[in-house]
């Protein structure tokens, strides 16, 4: 095996690992946003989660939207890595 082939194989292995990591981070970000909204927005009346939703819904929505933006950016980075 030539040195050039070894370098190419190492680079392809690196890209594969990085794409896997970006996929995991993207999935985590979407799951985080979905879990926060689902759990807190659907809380029963007169519970701690309902009080949290009543007092700070805007912050939770902005945080969830930020997590979704992060997921989109991770996905974009992953697609750029796949292109290379």
DSSP file (Angstrom, degrees, kcal/mol; ACC not computed):
  #  RESIDUE AA STRUCTURE BP1 BP2  ACC     N-H-->O    O-->H-N    N-H-->O    O-->H-N    TCO  KAPPA ALPHA  PHI   PSI    X-CA   Y-CA   Z-CA
    1    1 A X              0   0    0      0, 0.0     2,-0.1     0, 0.0     0, 0.0   0.000 360.0 360.0 360.0 133.4    0.0    0.0    0.0
    2    2 A X     >  -     0   0    0      1,-0.1     4,-2.0     4,-0.0     5,-0.1  -0.310 360.0-114.1 -79.8 164.1    1.4    3.4   -1.0
    3    3 A X  H  > S+     0   0    0      1,-0.2     4,-2.2     2,-0.2     5,-0.2   0.864 117.4  54.5 -64.1 -36.2    1.8    6.4    1.3
    4    4 A X  H  > S+     0   0    0      1,-0.2     4,-2.2     2,-0.2    -1,-0.2   0.901 107.8  49.2 -65.5 -40.0   -0.8    8.3   -0.6
    5    5 A X  H  > S+     0   0    0      2,-0.2     4,-2.6     1,-0.2    -1,-0.2   0.880 110.1  51.4 -66.7 -38.6   -3.3    5.5   -0.2
    6    6 A X  H  X S+     0   0    0     -4,-2.0     4,-2.3     2,-0.2    -2,-0.2   0.911 110.9  48.3 -64.1 -42.1   -2.7    5.3    3.6
    7    7 A X  H  X S+     0   0    0     -4,-2.2     4,-2.2     2,-0.2    -2,-0.2   0.893 112.2  48.8 -65.0 -40.4   -3.2    9.1    3.8
    8    8 A X  H  X S+     0   0    0     -4,-2.2     4,-2.6     2,-0.2    -2,-0.2   0.915 111.3  49.4 -66.1 -43.3   -6.4    8.9    1.9
    9    9 A X  H  X S+     0   0    0     -4,-2.6     4,-2.1     1,-0.2    -2,-0.2   0.903 111.3  49.4 -63.1 -40.5   -7.7    6.0    4.0
   10   10 A X  H  X S+     0   0    0     -4,-2.3     4,-2.1     2,-0.2    -1,-0.2   0.902 111.9  48.7 -65.0 -40.5   -6.9    7.9    7.2
   11   11 A X  H  X S+     0   0    0     -4,-2.2     4,-2.6     2,-0.2    -2,-0.2   0.910 111.1  49.4 -66.6 -42.1   -8.7   11.0    5.9
   12   12 A X  H  X S+     0   0    0     -4,-2.6     4,-2.2     2,-0.2    -1,-0.2   0.876 110.7  50.6 -64.5 -37.1  -11.8    9.0    4.8
   13   13 A X  H  X S+     0   0    0     -4,-2.1     4,-2.2     2,-0.2    -1,-0.2   0.901 110.4  50.1 -65.7 -40.5  -11.9    7.4    8.2
   14   14 A X  H  X S+     0   0    0     -4,-2.1     4,-2.6     2,-0.2    -2,-0.2   0.927 110.5  49.3 -62.1 -46.0  -11.6   10.8    9.9
   15   15 A X  H  X S+     0   0    0     -4,-2.6     4,-2.6     1,-0.2    -2,-0.2   0.896 110.0  51.6 -61.4 -40.8  -14.5   12.2    7.7
   16   16 A X  H  X S+     0   0    0     -4,-2.2     4,-2.0     2,-0.2    -1,-0.2   0.921 111.4  47.1 -62.2 -44.0  -16.6    9.1    8.6
   17   17 A X  H  X S+     0   0    0     -4,-2.2     4,-2.2     1,-0.2    -2,-0.2   0.917 112.9  48.5 -63.6 -44.1  -16.0    9.7   12.3
   18   18 A X  H  X S+     0   0    0     -4,-2.6     4,-2.5     1,-0.2    -2,-0.2   0.887 110.0  51.7 -65.4 -39.0  -16.8   13.4   12.1
   19   19 A X  H  X S+     0   0    0     -4,-2.6     4,-2.1     2,-0.2    -1,-0.2   0.887 109.2  51.0 -65.1 -37.8  -20.0   12.8   10.1
   20   20 A X  H  X S+     0   0    0     -4,-2.0     4,-2.2     2,-0.2    -2,-0.2   0.926 110.8  48.3 -63.3 -44.7  -21.1   10.3   12.8
   21   21 A X  H  X S+     0   0    0     -4,-2.2     4,-2.6     1,-0.2    -2,-0.2   0.919 111.1  49.9 -62.7 -43.9  -20.5   12.8   15.5
   22   22 A X  H  X S+     0   0    0     -4,-2.5     4,-2.3     1,-0.2    -1,-0.2   0.873 110.2  51.7 -63.8 -36.4  -22.3   15.6   13.7
   23   23 A X  H  X S+     0   0    0     -4,-2.1     4,-2.3     2,-0.2    -1,-0.2   0.907 110.7  47.5 -64.9 -42.0  -25.3   13.2   13.2
   24   24 A X  H  X S+     0   0    0     -4,-2.2     4,-2.6     2,-0.2    -2,-0.2   0.920 113.1  48.0 -65.2 -44.4  -25.4   12.4   16.9
   25   25 A X  H  X S+     0   0    0     -4,-2.6     4,-2.2     2,-0.2    -2,-0.2   0.892 111.9  49.9 -64.7 -39.4  -25.2   16.1   17.8
   26   26 A X  H  X S+     0   0    0     -4,-2.3     4,-1.9    -5,-0.2    -2,-0.2   0.927 112.6  46.6 -64.2 -45.3  -27.9   17.0   15.4
   27   27 A X  H  X S+     0   0    0     -4,-2.3     4,-2.5     1,-0.2    -2,-0.2   0.905 111.6  51.6 -63.6 -42.2  -30.2   14.2   16.6
   28   28 A X  H  X S+     0   0    0     -4,-2.6     4,-2.6     1,-0.2    -1,-0.2   0.908 108.3  51.5 -61.1 -42.8  -29.5   15.2   20.3
   29   29 A X  H  X S+     0   0    0     -4,-2.2     4,-2.0     2,-0.2    -1,-0.2   0.902 112.1  45.4 -63.8 -41.8  -30.4   18.8   19.6
   30   30 A X  H  X S+     0   0    0     -4,-1.9     4,-2.5     2,-0.2    -1,-0.2   0.921 113.7  49.5 -66.9 -43.3  -33.7   18.0   18.0
   31   31 A X  H  X S+     0   0    0     -4,-2.5     4,-2.6     1,-0.2    -2,-0.2   0.882 109.1  53.3 -63.6 -38.0  -34.6   15.5   20.7
   32   32 A X  H  X S+     0   0    0     -4,-2.6     4,-2.3     2,-0.2     5,-0.2   0.944 110.9  45.0 -61.0 -49.3  -33.7   18.1   23.4
   33   33 A X  H  X S+     0   0    0     -4,-2.0     4,-2.1     1,-0.2     5,-0.2   0.920 115.3  47.7 -62.6 -44.0  -36.1   20.7   21.9
   34   34 A X  H  X S+     0   0    0     -4,-2.5     4,-2.7     1,-0.2     5,-0.2   0.907 112.0  49.5 -64.8 -41.6  -38.9   18.2   21.4
   35   35 A X  H  X S+     0   0    0     -4,-2.6     4,-2.6    -5,-0.2     5,-0.4   0.918 111.0  48.7 -65.7 -43.9  -38.5   16.8   24.9
   36   36 A X  H  X S+     0   0    0     -4,-2.3     4,-2.1    -5,-0.2     5,-0.5   0.953 116.4  42.1 -61.5 -49.6  -38.6   20.2   26.6
   37   37 A X  H  X S+     0   0    0     -4,-2.1     4,-2.0    -5,-0.2     5,-0.4   0.925 117.1  47.2 -65.2 -44.4  -41.6   21.4   24.7
   38   38 A X  H  X S+     0   0    0     -4,-2.7     4,-1.1    -5,-0.2    -2,-0.2   0.931 116.7  41.6 -65.0 -46.4  -43.5   18.1   25.0
   39   39 A X  H  < S+     0   0    0     -4,-2.6    -2,-0.2    -5,-0.2    -1,-0.2   0.918 123.5  34.6 -70.1 -44.5  -42.9   17.6   28.7
   40   40 A X  H >< S+     0   0    0     -4,-2.1     3,-1.2    -5,-0.4    13,-0.2   0.901 117.2  50.0 -82.7 -40.5  -43.5   21.2   29.9
   41   41 A X  H 3< S+     0   0    0     -4,-2.0    -1,-0.2    -5,-0.5    -3,-0.2   0.803 114.8  45.2 -69.5 -26.9  -46.2   22.3   27.5
   42   42 A X  T 3< S+     0   0    0     -4,-1.1    -1,-0.3    -5,-0.4    -2,-0.2   0.172  84.1 133.6-101.8  18.8  -48.3   19.2   28.2
   43   43 A X    <   -     0   0    0     -3,-1.2     3,-0.1     6,-0.1    -3,-0.1  -0.333  61.8-102.9 -68.5 150.0  -47.9   19.3   32.0
   44   44 A X    >   -     0   0    0      1,-0.1     3,-0.8     2,-0.1     6,-0.4  -0.292  46.7 -86.2 -68.2 156.4  -51.0   18.9   34.2
   45   45 A X  T 3  S+     0   0    0      1,-0.2    -1,-0.1     5,-0.1     3,-0.1  -0.333 108.8  18.9 -64.6 144.9  -52.6   21.9   35.8
   46   46 A X  T 3  S+     0   0    0      1,-0.2     2,-0.3    -3,-0.1    -1,-0.2   0.818  95.3 122.2  62.9  36.4  -51.2   22.9   39.2
   47   47 A X  S <> S-     0   0    0     -3,-0.8     4,-2.0     1,-0.1    -1,-0.2  -0.773  76.8-107.6-116.5 168.7  -47.9   21.1   38.9
   48   48 A X  H  > S+     0   0    0     -2,-0.3     4,-2.4     1,-0.2     5,-0.2   0.904 120.0  52.8 -62.0 -42.0  -44.4   22.5   39.1
   49   49 A X  H  > S+     0   0    0      1,-0.2     4,-2.3     2,-0.2    -1,-0.2   0.880 107.5  51.5 -64.1 -36.5  -43.9   22.0   35.3
   50   50 A X  H  > S+     0   0    0     -6,-0.4     4,-2.5     2,-0.2    -1,-0.2   0.895 109.7  49.7 -65.8 -39.3  -47.1   23.9   34.6
   51   51 A X  H  X S+     0   0    0     -4,-2.0     4,-2.3     2,-0.2     5,-0.2   0.895 109.7  51.5 -65.8 -39.1  -45.9   26.8   36.8
   52   52 A X  H  X S+     0   0    0     -4,-2.4     4,-2.4     2,-0.2    -2,-0.2   0.930 111.3  47.9 -61.5 -44.6  -42.5   26.8   35.0
   53   53 A X  H  X S+     0   0    0     -4,-2.3     4,-0.8     1,-0.2    -2,-0.2   0.912 112.5  49.1 -62.5 -43.1  -44.4   26.9   31.7
   54   54 A X  H  < S+     0   0    0     -4,-2.5     3,-0.2     1,-0.2    -1,-0.2   0.892 118.2  38.7 -64.1 -39.9  -46.6   29.8   32.9
   55   55 A X  H  < S+     0   0    0     -4,-2.3    -2,-0.2     1,-0.2    -1,-0.2   0.796 132.9  17.8 -83.7 -29.9  -43.7   31.9   34.2
   56   56 A X  H  X S+     0   0    0     -4,-2.4     4,-1.9    -5,-0.2     5,-0.2  -0.085  72.2 131.0-139.6  39.2  -41.1   31.3   31.6
   57   57 A X  H  X S+     0   0    0     -4,-0.8     4,-2.6    -3,-0.2     5,-0.2   0.896  76.9  54.7 -61.0 -41.1  -42.7   29.9   28.4
   58   58 A X  H  > S+     0   0    0      1,-0.2     4,-2.5     2,-0.2    -1,-0.2   0.894 108.2  48.8 -62.6 -39.7  -40.9   32.5   26.2
   59   59 A X  H  > S+     0   0    0      2,-0.2     4,-2.5     1,-0.2    -1,-0.2   0.898 111.9  48.9 -67.1 -39.5  -37.5   31.4   27.5
   60   60 A X  H  X S+     0   0    0     -4,-1.9     4,-2.3     2,-0.2    -2,-0.2   0.892 112.7  48.0 -66.6 -39.3  -38.2   27.8   27.0
   61   61 A X  H  X S+     0   0    0     -4,-2.6     4,-2.6     2,-0.2    -2,-0.2   0.906 112.8  47.8 -67.7 -41.7  -39.4   28.4   23.4
   62   62 A X  H  X S+     0   0    0     -4,-2.5     4,-2.4    -5,-0.2    -2,-0.2   0.912 112.9  49.4 -65.4 -41.5  -36.4   30.5   22.6
   63   63 A X  H  X S+     0   0    0     -4,-2.5     4,-2.0     2,-0.2    -2,-0.2   0.900 112.4  47.4 -63.5 -40.7  -34.1   27.8   24.1
   64   64 A X  H  X S+     0   0    0     -4,-2.3     4,-2.0     2,-0.2    -2,-0.2   0.897 111.5  50.5 -67.9 -39.9  -35.8   25.1   22.1
   65   65 A X  H  X S+     0   0    0     -4,-2.6     4,-2.3     1,-0.2    -2,-0.2   0.889 109.1  52.3 -63.8 -38.3  -35.6   27.2   18.9
   66   66 A X  H  X S+     0   0    0     -4,-2.4     4,-2.5     1,-0.2    -2,-0.2   0.890 107.3  52.0 -64.4 -38.8  -31.9   27.7   19.6
   67   67 A X  H  X S+     0   0    0     -4,-2.0     4,-2.1     2,-0.2    -1,-0.2   0.886 109.6  49.9 -64.1 -37.8  -31.5   24.0   19.9
   68   68 A X  H  X S+     0   0    0     -4,-2.0     4,-2.2     2,-0.2    -2,-0.2   0.879 109.5  50.5 -68.5 -37.3  -33.2   23.5   16.6
   69   69 A X  H  X S+     0   0    0     -4,-2.3     4,-2.3     2,-0.2    -2,-0.2   0.915 110.0  51.1 -63.8 -42.0  -30.9   26.1   15.0
   70   70 A X  H  X S+     0   0    0     -4,-2.5     4,-2.6     1,-0.2    -2,-0.2   0.904 108.3  51.7 -60.2 -41.3  -28.0   24.2   16.4
   71   71 A X  H  X S+     0   0    0     -4,-2.1     4,-2.4     1,-0.2    -1,-0.2   0.904 109.3  50.2 -61.6 -41.5  -29.3   21.0   14.9
   72   72 A X  H  X S+     0   0    0     -4,-2.2     4,-2.4     2,-0.2    -1,-0.2   0.897 111.1  48.6 -64.6 -39.4  -29.6   22.7   11.5
   73   73 A X  H  X S+     0   0    0     -4,-2.3     4,-2.4     2,-0.2    -2,-0.2   0.896 110.7  50.1 -68.4 -39.4  -26.0   23.9   11.8
   74   74 A X  H  X S+     0   0    0     -4,-2.6     4,-2.3     2,-0.2    -2,-0.2   0.916 112.1  48.9 -61.3 -41.8  -24.7   20.5   12.8
   75   75 A X  H  X S+     0   0    0     -4,-2.4     4,-2.4     2,-0.2    -2,-0.2   0.897 110.0  51.0 -65.2 -40.2  -26.6   19.0    9.8
   76   76 A X  H  X S+     0   0    0     -4,-2.4     4,-2.1     2,-0.2    -1,-0.2   0.921 110.8  48.4 -62.6 -43.5  -25.2   21.6    7.5
   77   77 A X  H  X S+     0   0    0     -4,-2.4     4,-2.3     1,-0.2    -1,-0.2   0.892 110.7  51.9 -63.5 -38.8  -21.6   20.9    8.7
   78   78 A X  H  X S+     0   0    0     -4,-2.3     4,-2.2     1,-0.2    -2,-0.2   0.912 109.0  49.2 -64.1 -41.8  -22.3   17.2    8.2
   79   79 A X  H  X S+     0   0    0     -4,-2.4     4,-1.8     2,-0.2    -1,-0.2   0.870 109.8  52.1 -67.4 -34.7  -23.5   17.7    4.7
   80   80 A X  H  X S+     0   0    0     -4,-2.1     4,-1.8     2,-0.2    -1,-0.2   0.910 109.5  49.6 -65.4 -40.8  -20.4   19.8    3.9
   81   81 A X  H  < S+     0   0    0     -4,-2.3    -2,-0.2     1,-0.2    -1,-0.2   0.894 109.7  51.5 -63.1 -38.7  -18.2   17.0    5.3
   82   82 A X  H  < S+     0   0    0     -4,-2.2    -1,-0.2     1,-0.2    -2,-0.2   0.860 106.2  55.3 -65.9 -34.5  -20.0   14.5    3.1
   83   83 A X  H  <        0   0    0     -4,-1.8    -1,-0.2     1,-0.3    -2,-0.2   0.898 360.0 360.0 -65.4 -39.2  -19.4   16.7    0.1
   84   84 A X     <        0   0    0     -4,-1.8    -1,-0.3    -5,-0.1    -2,-0.2   0.500 360.0 360.0 -69.4 360.0  -15.7   16.7    0.7
